[in-house]
């Protein structure tokens, strides 16, 4: 047990009433005359058993590498999203807007539909061209899905 002498300094802590009662009970069970001596001994024992140094899971170099990889993935995802949005915009929406812009007097629903019908072969040809090899194959004038994509729909 630590002896309290003339060379002491007060140190305060404010445990909850419940916690203080637990400390008091433990102090009595271990033969301490005061809770203060119990607290001093427990603090000393705890600081001897505890290694306060912090070991990081990853070193800063590894964390930077991971951050850079994630940033690259994010940038790639953003580029893919932008390409998909561009592709979508180039479809019917773009065709409709271009058609309406070309007509100062507006257009009826039927005229817009006819415009899309007239423009559809060019858009389908562009899609088929982009899909060829990865998603579809051609045999003569026939288009078929590739074997790897035939089950994925």
C-alpha positions as a printed Julia matrix, in Angstrom:
153×3 Matrix{Float64}:
   0.0     0.0     0.0
   1.11    3.52   -0.73
   1.8     5.59    2.34
   0.59    9.16    2.36
   3.24   11.52    3.64
   3.88   15.21    4.03
   4.85   15.57    0.37
   1.42   14.99   -1.2
  -0.69   16.83   -3.71
  -4.46   16.63   -4.01
  -5.78   15.19   -7.27
  -9.49   15.23   -7.93
 -11.71   12.88   -9.86
 -15.48   12.82   -9.98
 -16.79    9.28  -10.28
 -20.5     8.6   -10.26
 -21.97    7.73   -6.88
 -22.38    4.13   -8.0
 -18.77    3.9    -9.15
 -17.48    5.47   -5.91
 -19.44    2.91   -3.88
 -17.88    0.11   -5.96
 -14.38    1.51   -5.3
 -15.16    1.87   -1.61
 -16.37   -1.76   -1.44
 -13.26   -3.03   -3.26
 -11.02   -0.95   -1.02
 -12.62   -2.43    2.11
 -12.42   -5.97    0.68
  -8.68   -5.49    0.07
  -8.01   -4.01    3.48
  -7.53   -0.36    2.6
  -8.2     2.24    5.27
  -9.2     4.88    2.73
 -10.59    5.06   -0.78
  -7.87    7.61   -1.66
  -5.1     5.06   -0.98
  -7.01    2.46   -3.02
  -7.35    4.88   -5.94
  -3.62    5.79   -5.8
  -2.59    2.12   -5.82
  -4.99    1.25   -8.62
  -3.78    4.15  -10.76
  -0.15    3.11  -10.2
  -0.91   -0.56  -10.92
  -2.84    0.36  -14.03
  -0.15    2.64  -15.39
   2.49   -0.09  -14.92
   0.43   -2.66  -16.8
  -0.65   -0.39  -19.59
   1.47    0.35  -22.65
   0.27    3.76  -23.77
   1.99    3.68  -27.16
  -0.33    3.49  -30.12
   0.33    1.08  -32.96
  -1.41    1.91  -36.19
  -2.92   -0.81  -38.34
  -1.45    0.75  -41.46
   1.58    2.94  -41.98
   1.07    6.37  -43.58
   2.58    5.21  -46.88
   0.1     2.33  -47.13
  -2.8     4.63  -46.23
  -1.73    7.09  -48.96
  -1.56    4.24  -51.46
  -5.04    3.06  -50.46
  -6.38    6.62  -50.67
  -4.87    7.05  -54.14
  -6.36    3.72  -55.28
  -9.79    4.75  -53.99
  -9.49    8.16  -55.65
  -8.61    6.44  -58.92
 -11.64    4.17  -58.59
 -13.84    7.18  -57.85
 -12.49    9.05  -60.87
 -13.06    5.98  -63.08
 -16.62    5.65  -61.77
 -17.28    9.32  -62.46
 -15.96    8.94  -66.02
 -18.18    5.87  -66.57
 -21.21    7.73  -65.23
 -20.46   10.71  -67.45
 -20.08    8.42  -70.48
 -23.37    6.7   -69.67
 -25.12   10.03  -69.24
 -23.69   11.22  -72.54
 -24.82    8.0   -74.19
 -28.3     8.41  -72.73
 -28.44   12.03  -73.8
 -27.38   11.09  -77.32
 -30.39    8.78  -77.53
 -34.02    9.76  -77.8
 -33.69   12.8   -75.57
 -31.04   14.41  -77.75
 -32.95   13.53  -80.89
 -36.11   15.15  -79.5
 -34.31   18.32  -78.4
 -32.49   18.65  -81.73
 -35.77   18.15  -83.58
 -37.58   20.75  -81.48
 -34.68   23.2   -81.84
 -34.89   22.83  -85.61
 -38.54   23.88  -85.57
 -39.3    27.41  -84.49
 -43.05   26.75  -84.45
 -42.9    23.66  -82.18
 -44.03   20.13  -83.02
 -46.93   17.83  -82.27
 -46.54   14.54  -80.45
 -47.02   12.65  -83.72
 -44.29   14.7   -85.41
 -41.87   13.97  -82.55
 -42.66   10.23  -82.75
 -42.15   10.27  -86.52
 -38.81   12.04  -86.05
 -37.67    9.31  -83.65
 -38.86    6.61  -86.04
 -36.92    8.23  -88.89
 -33.79    8.59  -86.72
 -33.97    5.15  -85.07
 -31.92    3.19  -87.65
 -28.9     5.46  -87.17
 -29.1     5.21  -83.37
 -29.58    1.42  -83.47
 -26.59    1.11  -85.83
 -24.46    3.12  -83.37
 -25.53    0.89  -80.46
 -24.87   -2.31  -82.42
 -21.45   -1.02  -83.39
 -20.58   -0.33  -79.74
 -21.88   -3.72  -78.6
 -20.21   -5.79  -81.29
 -17.57   -8.16  -79.97
 -18.33   -7.86  -76.27
 -22.09   -8.3   -76.17
 -23.08   -9.44  -79.66
 -21.61  -11.17  -82.69
 -22.7   -11.07  -86.31
 -23.04  -13.97  -88.66
 -23.86  -12.66  -92.08
 -26.76  -10.3   -91.55
 -27.79  -11.84  -88.21
 -26.93  -10.41  -84.79
 -26.66  -12.76  -81.79
 -25.57  -12.4   -78.2
 -22.17  -13.73  -77.31
 -22.13  -16.95  -75.31
 -20.9   -15.11  -72.21
 -23.81  -12.64  -72.35
 -26.64  -14.94  -73.41
 -27.51  -15.8   -69.79
 -26.93  -12.38  -68.2
 -30.15  -10.63  -69.2
